[in-house]
Amino acid sequence: MGKINKLPKNIWELIAAGEVVERPASVVKELLENSIDAGATAITLEIQNGGIRYIRITDNGCGIQREDVPLAFLSHATSKISTASDLDAIGTLGFRGEALASVAAVSKVEIMTKTAEEQLGTRMVIHGGETVSLDDAGCPNGTTIIIRELFYNTPARMKFLKSDKSEGMAVAGIVDKIAISHPEISLRFIKDGKEVICTNGSGSVKDAVFAVCGRDFADTLINADYEINGVKVEGFISKPFNSRGSGSMQLFFVNDRFIKSKTAAAALNEAYKNSIMVGRYPACVLFLTLSPELVDVNVHPAKTEVRFSNEKAIFDAVYYAAKNALSNDNSRPQVKLDSGAVKTNTNLNSNILSAPVPEAQQRSFSDYTLPEREKILDSFNNPFVNKESESAKSTQYTFNEPKSEYSNKDDEIDLSVKTGELNSPAESQPVQPITLKTEENRKEEVSFKYLGEAFKTYIFAEYNGKLVIIDKHAAHERMLFNKLKKNLKNEGSQLLLKPVSVVLSKDEYIAVTENLEIMKNAGFEIDDFGNGTVLVRSCHLDLEKEDITELVSEVASYLASNKKDVLPEKLDWIYHNISCRAAIKAGNIQTDYELIEFTKQLLADDEVRYCPHGRPVLIELTKYELDKQFGRIQ
């Protein structure tokens, strides 16, 4: 072992700074918390190049007295605590006395501050922990601190920083949480010369959520207010039908401090059990208020990890607050009918068609008669029923299958449908099996006999001497998945008449904007709209508008949690989700002709045997097995 040496000041300052200052976002967090502790009611934050080159924070707080300014930049110097007992009841956001010293050690700092009692303010400049100047300055009450060239003297740390855009969004994530946790403060955030966020300081949490997350998110929230075992919970939770693909929008605050709590998250998710689908997560903005003695925030320099003296009390408080709010919520999903466009899907492989409705035909939903209303709603629930089948509804009808490039003259069939069942035209003449050539590069022919459909889910056909039962959703899902993987030119995409905006968490937003090429390969044309919002301009043809927002949110969550660069794996996951949402669902109604055409494609493709989840798309039952079940053979 080598000789023990006492490290010089410049080295141990850099080591200490590494624990507190990880990136520009951590600098902003510490400085904003100092402004809040100083009693500021208005704070302005400006950054450039993601905060790497420039950070400025101006507040109207109490300021720092002249003689205390040099002390503020010494390690372990703070005005928040003075004795060991103060650590047991911390009531401020900052208390360690490390932030300013750590920031000054790895950047060029300029501070201008003035208290209400002083005639002149103070200006101090520090480069790399060394004081450059200390002078009088004319400035308003409060403090302005400017950070330039972060990590200029530690190039090894600079290498681990991400792009300016990613670092800027990380800063925005910090600002979001500060703005929501302190709605009484007017917070203004300027990024590269553009104002991104501006809260009004009204004290209303709902106003702050609206300013930070937008109208779409704020409108999905319901009030939550509950108190038990000395823990008070208040704030908002999302409605069950507005769940998300990840828990990134679950925001918990303890005594107005943003925290990450597995206990609180588990309680919230448990409260939504049996209310949302498995794999979906609720969103929330919940404030927990309890005695400072019951929570230990002195766990990690970032101060986002805390320990509770009674974890069960926290779990119960969050659980019952959410459960009580859900039981009092009577809202239901609302159907929004767009009178300016009509979308029809004509078959299992149809595209989404949008066409303007003539002005003479534009009527509000209330203007229709009851039968007309039922027909309209039925068209929404059953998007694959085409106009021909609707207009031709009768007790009995006959049609001939259109010829295709695979059909022969002998392939024509006569189908008679009565009361929903498929029967032969004459009892003595069974329906002829359909024979077709599958592909030009295949020599074999496939023959099958369509029998019908059960439970609006399973297709029955006689094929190769066996009874084949097809799960139409699983089969269609696999067919779409294979089509997406083979379609390298994105020929299955369509331009939307009106772009769809999707609000994401900051991590999800970064993940999507950094993977726009992956999204493009998957058939999505997405533009960066800024401040956590993206615009979807084109998507896969088989997707409905209602699926786009949810799907993009799920993909964003996946990309954010799987940041390793494995392009085929990411694309397969996206293709899987697109095909699952675009595939027909169990319970959807299709015509017999559509199901026959669908069965043709399925049986002709040997690659379609399992859905992307791994479930079989069809099962076979031999005549021998049927005879055995009916006791025909022993």
N, C-alpha and C positions, 0 to 999 in steps of 0.2 A: 504494500500500500504506500502511495506517495505521501509526501509531507502535506499536512493540512495548511491551507492558505486562506487568509481572509480576502474575500473577493472585493475588488475596488467598487466604488459607488456606481460607476457607469455600467458595470456588468450586472450587479444585482438588481439595478433598476430595470434593465432590459428583461431579466428573468421574471421579475414581478409583473412587468407590463404584459408578458405573454399569458398570464393567468386572467387578466382583466380585459385586455384589448385583443380580441381575436380578428376583428374585421371592422369596417366603418360602422356597421349596425351596432356593435357593442359600444363604440364611442358615443354614438348618438343616444343610446339608451342611458348611459351614465350621465351625460350632460343634461338631457331632458329631465331626468329624475332630480338632479340638482336644482334645476329651475323650478320644478314643482315644490320641492322642499323649501325653496326661498320665498314661497307664497305668490308666485307669478299668476296673473289672471290672463295674460296674453303672451304667447310664445311664437316666434317665427324661426323656422328651420329652413336653411338653404343648403343644397349640396350640388356638387359638380363632379362628373365622371364617377358616379356611384359613391361619392364621399371619399374617394381615394385621394383626390387632389385638393378638394376644398369642402369644408363643413363650417357653416356659420349658424350659431344659435343666439338669438336675442330675446331677452325676457324683461318684464317690468317688475321683477321681484325686489327683495329688500336690498340687494347689492352686497358688496364686501367692503369692509372698512380698509383704509389705506394700509394700516400696519398689519392687517391679516392677509393681504394679497400674496406676499411671498410664502407665508405659512401654508396657504391653500394648496401649493404645489409640492409640499413635502409629503413623503410617504407616511401613512398612518396619522395624518393630521386631519381632524374633523371637528365640526361644531355639533354633530348629531348626538354623540354619547360622550360621557366623561368617566363613568365608573363601570365596573364589571356587572353590577346589577342592572344597568341600562340595557344589556343584551337580552335580558329576560322579558323585556316589554318594548320592543322596537316599534316606534310609531311613525318613522320616516322611511322613505324609499331607499335612501342612501345612508350608510353608517360606517363603512369600512375605512374611509379616508385614503383610498388607494386610486380612485379613478383619475383625478387631475394629475397626480404624479406619474401614473402609468401612461397616460395620453401624452404628457409633455416629454416623456423619455423617448418616444418613437415618432415624434412629429415636430412641426414648427408651430408654436402656439402664440396667439396674441389675444390678450384679454383686456377689455375696457369695462370698468365697473364704477358705480357711484351709489352711495346710500342717500337717503332723504335728508340726513343731518349734515352732509358735507357740501361745501361750496364747489369744490372741484372733484372730478373723478380721477381714477388711476388707470394708467396704461402700462401693461407689462408684456414683454416679449421673451419667450423661452424657446431655444432650439436644442433639441436632443437632451433635455434635462438641464441645460446650462442657461442661466439668466443672461439675456442680451441687453435689456434696458428696462428701467423702471422710472416712469415720468408721470407728471400731472397730465390730465386730459379733460377736455370739455365733452361731456356725454350726459345723456338723460339718466334718471334713476333706473337702476337695474343693472343687468350684466349682458355684455356681448362677448362671446368667445369664438375665435376663428381658428380652425385646425387646417393646416396646409401640409401637403406632401406626407401623408401618413405612411409610416414604415420606410421613410427615405434612408434611414441609417441601419435598417435591418433588411437587406435585400432577400434573405432567406425566407422571411415572413411574406414578403411581397409576392413570391412565387406561388404561394398557396391561395392568393386571392382569385376570385372568379372574374368574369367579365364585368365591365362597368354596369351593364344592364342588370345582371344578377345581384351585384352588390347594392345597386340602387333600390331594387325591389325588396331586398332584405331590410334596408333602412325603412322603406315604406311599411313593411310589416310591423316594425317597432312603433312607428308613428301611429298606425292604426290602433294598436293596443293602448297606447298612451291616450289617444283621443277618446276612445270609448271608456276607459277607466276613469278619466277626469273630464266629464262633459262640462264642468263649470269653467274650464279654461278654453279660451279661444286659441286654437292651434292652427297655424298656417304652415304648409309644407310646400317648398319651391324646389323643383328638380330640374336642373339644367335650364333655368330661366323660365320654366313653365309651372304655374301653380297647380298642384295635384290635389291637395286637400285643404279645406278651410272650414273649420267648425265655428259655430256661432257663440259658444260658451254659455248657452242658455241654462245648462244644468240638466237638461233632459237627455237621458241615455238613448232614447229612441231617436232623437235628433242627431246624436253623434253616430249612431249605427247607420242612419240614413246617409249621412255625409260620407262615411267611410266605405260602407259596403253597397250602397245604392238602394234604389226603391225596390227592386225585385227581391232582394234578400230581406229588407226590413218588413215588407208586406207579408212574409211567410211566418212571422214571429207572433207568439201569444205570450201574455203576461204570466209570470211565475212569481209567487210570493209566499214564503212559508218560514216558520221558525220552530225549532225543536232542539231540546238539549243545549240551549245556549248558543246555537248556531242559526243565524238568520240568512236566508237565501232569497234573493230578489233579482229580477231581470227578465230575460225572455228565452223561450225555447221555440224550436221550429214546429210547425204542424206536421203530423205523421206523413202526409202525402207529399211533403216537401223535403224528404230525406236526401242524403247525399252519399256519394260513393266512398267517402273517407271521413275521418273525424277531424279534419283540418280546420273546420269552422266551429269547433267547440272551444269557446273562450271562457276560462274561469279566472276570477279575480278574488283574492283574499285580502281584505282590508285595503282595497283599491290597488293591489299589486297583482300584475299578471303572473300566473303560475301554471305549471304543468303538473297535473295531479291524476295519477292512474285511478285513485280511489273515486274522485269525483266523476271521471269519465265512465268508469264501470257502473256507478250508480245511475248516471243518466241513461246509458245504454240499456240497463236492466229495466228502467222505468218504461222504456219504449218497446219492451219485449211483447210480441204478439200484436204490436201496432204497426210495425214496419217490416219490410221483407228482410230476410236473413242476408247479411252482407251489406246492408245499408246502415247509415249512421245519422242520428239527429244533429242539428246545429243548435248552438246556444250562446247566449251572453249572460252569464250568471255571476252575481256578486255575492261572496260569502263574507259575512261580518261576524267576528268572534273576538273574544278577549285576546290581546297580544300575547298574554302568558301561555295561551294554548297552542301557539304556532311558533315554530323555530324557523326563521328565515336565514339564519347564519349557517347555511349548509354548503353553498357553492358560491364562488365569486359572481356568477351571473345572476344569482338571487331569484331564479325562476323555479328552483327546486326547494321545497319546504317540507318540514315534518310536522305532523299534528300529534298532539298528546293523546287524542282519542279519534282514531281513524273511523270507527263505527259511527260516531256522531256526525262526521262529515258525510259518510255514505248515506245515512238515514235522512239527513237534511236535504241533500240533493235529490235523492230518490223520491221522497214524499212531495217535494216542491214540484218536480216534473210530473209526478203521477196526479197530483191535485190539479195542476194546470191543464193536463190532458183531459181529465174527467169533466172539467168545466168548459171545455172548448166544444162548441156545437157546429163549427164550420165544416163544410164538405167541399170536395173538389168541384169547381165550377167549369162547365163546358163553355168555351168561347167559340162562337160561330162567326166566321168571317164572311160577311155578305158579299164581299168583293171578289171572291175566288171560290172555285169548286174543284175538288180533287177527287178523281175516280181511279180505282185500280180495277182493271178488267180481268186479270187472271193471276195465277200464282207467280208469274215472272214479269208482271207488268211494271211500268214505270209510274212515277207520281206525275200526274198531269194537272196543270193549273190553267184555268181559262177564266177570263172575266165574265161576269153574269150580265146580260143585257139590262139596261136601265129599267126597262118596263117590267123585268122579272125580279127586281130587287125589292124584297119585302122583309120586314122584321119577323122574328120567330113567332111572336104573338099573333101575327096576322094570318097564320096558317090554321087550318082546321085540325082537329085532334088526329084523324087518320093521317093527314099530311105530316104532322109533327112526328108521329110514330115512325113514319117512313123515313124522315130525315134522320132521326136518332138511330134508326136501324142501319142506315147507310154509314153512319160513323162507327157503329159497333161491328159492322160486317163490311169492311172496305173492299173485299175481294168479290162481292156480288156485282156482276156487271149489269148494264142497262138492259141488255137483251133478255137476261134471265128474269129481271124484274117485270118487264112488260109482257113477257110470255107466260106468266104464271097462270096455270089453268089446271083442271083436273087431269088432263091427258094431252100430250103432244109428242110429235115424232120429228127427229132431225137426222140428217146425214152428216157424218164427220167430214170436214173439209179435207181435200187432198193436200198432202205436203210432199216435199222432195223425197221423202222416205216411203211414200205410199204407192201401192200398186192398184190396179183397177179392181182386183179382188178384195182389196182392203175395205171397201165401202160397207158400212153397217147400218142397220136400222134399229134405233133404240126407241122404246116406248116407255115413258115414265108416267106413273100413276100414283098419286098420293105419296110422293117421295120415294117410291121403290122402283128399281130397274127391272123390267120384265122383258121377255122376248116378244117379238111381234106376233108370233103364233106359237101355241103350246107345243106343236110338233117340230118347230124349227128353233133350236137354241141359237143364242147370239154367237156370231162368228168371232173367233179370237183375232186380236189385232196383231198383224205381222209388220215389222218395219226393219229397215236397215239402220243400225245405230249411228255409225260414223263411216266416213269414206275409208278410213284405215282399218275398219273391222269387217271381217268376212262373215261372222256368224249372225244369225237372225234371232230375234227375241219375240216370242209369242206369249200372250197372257190373256186372261179373261177377267174383265172388271166385274166385281160382284156388288160393290156398294161401300157405304161408309157407316161406321158405328160411333155413337157418342160425339159426333162432329170432331173426332180426333183420329180415328184409325181407319185406314183404307183397306178393304179386303179384295184380294185378287187371286185367281188360280193361275199358277205359274210353274212350269216344269213338273207337273203332276203333284204339286204341293199347294196348300193354302197359305198364302202370304199375307201377313198383317203388317201394315206400314204405319209407323208413327209419323204423321205428315209434318209436324213441327220439327222433329229431330232430323228427318230426311231433308226438308227444305233448308234447314240451318246448315247442314253439311254441304249441300249443293252450292249455297251462296258462299260458304267459306272457301270451297275449292275454286269457285269462279273468281273470288277476290285475289287469291294467291296467284292464279294464272294470268290475271289481267294486269300486266305491268304498265299499260299505257293509261290506266284509269278511265277506260271507256265507259265505266258504269257510273260515272259522276254526272251530276247535273247542277247547273247554276240556279240558285234560289232566287225567286222573284224579289224577296226582301231578306236581307241578311239577318241572321239570328245572333243576338248578343248573349254571351255566356259570362257570368260573373264567377271568378275563381278566387281561391285563397292565393296569397302571394307566392307560396311554394309551388302550387299547381300552375299558376300563371307563368312563372319562370320556366317550369318544365315544358309547358306547351310552346312558348315562344322560342325556346332553345331547340325544339324538335319539330319545327314547322315542316321540314323536309320529310320526316317520317309521317306526319299527318297528311302531307300531300300524296305520298305514296299509298296511303290508305284511302285516298279519295276525298279528303277534306281540304278545301282551300280556306285558310284561316288568316285573318289580318289581326295585327296587334292594335287594339283600340286604346291601350294605356290604362294605368291605374287598376290592374287586376281584371280587365275585361278584354275578351277577344270577340271578333266578329266572324261567324261562319258564313262564307259566301257560296260554297258548294259542298255537296255531300253525296253519298251513295244514292242511287236512284230508288232503291227499295226502302229507304228510311222515311218515316213520317216526321213532320215538323216537331211533334211532341217528343220524339225520341232524341232529337239532336242535342238539346241542352243537357239532358241527363247523360247521354252517351259521351259527350265531350268532357263533362265533369268527371266521369268514371275514368276515361282515358288519361285525363290530366292527373288524377290521383295516382294512377298506376305509374305514369312516367315520373312523378315526383318521388315515389317510393322505390323505384327501380332505376336508379341513375346510371348504373353501369351500362356501357355502350355495347349492347348486344342487339344489333338491329333486327335480325330475323325473329328473335324471340319477342321483341316489342311489337313488330308488325303482326305476328301470329296472334298475339293477345288482342290487338285492335281489330283484326279481321274477325276473330272469334266473337267479340262483343257486337260488331256491326251485324254479322250474320244472325246472331241470336235475336237481336231486336228487329231486324228486317224480316225474319222468317214468319210465316203464318203461324198463328197461335191455335192451341187446342180450343175448340169452341167456335172458331171462325167458320163461316158457311161458304162453301164453294159449290159451283154447279158440277153435275156429273161429267160434263165435257172437260172442265178444268181438271178434275181429279184424274180422268183418263189420261190427259196429256201429261200431267205431272207423273203419273205412274210409268208412262212410257219413258220419260227422261231418267227416272230413278233406276228402273230395271236395266236400262241400256248402259248404265255407268257402273262399272265394277269398282270404282274408287269410293263410291258412296255406300259405306257399310256401317260406319259409326259416326255419331255426331261429334263435334269438337269437344264435348264434355266426356266422351267415351261411351255414351249409351248406344245401344244398337238402334238402327233406324228401321229395321224390320225383323220379324221372326217368322219361321216356317213351321208348318204343321202338316205332316204327311197323312195320306189316307189311312195308312196302317194305324197311326196313333188315334185318328178319329174313330175308326172301326173298333179299336180296343176300348175306347171310352164308352161306346154305345153297346158293348157286349157282343159285337158281331163276330169277334174272334177271341180266343182264350189266350 
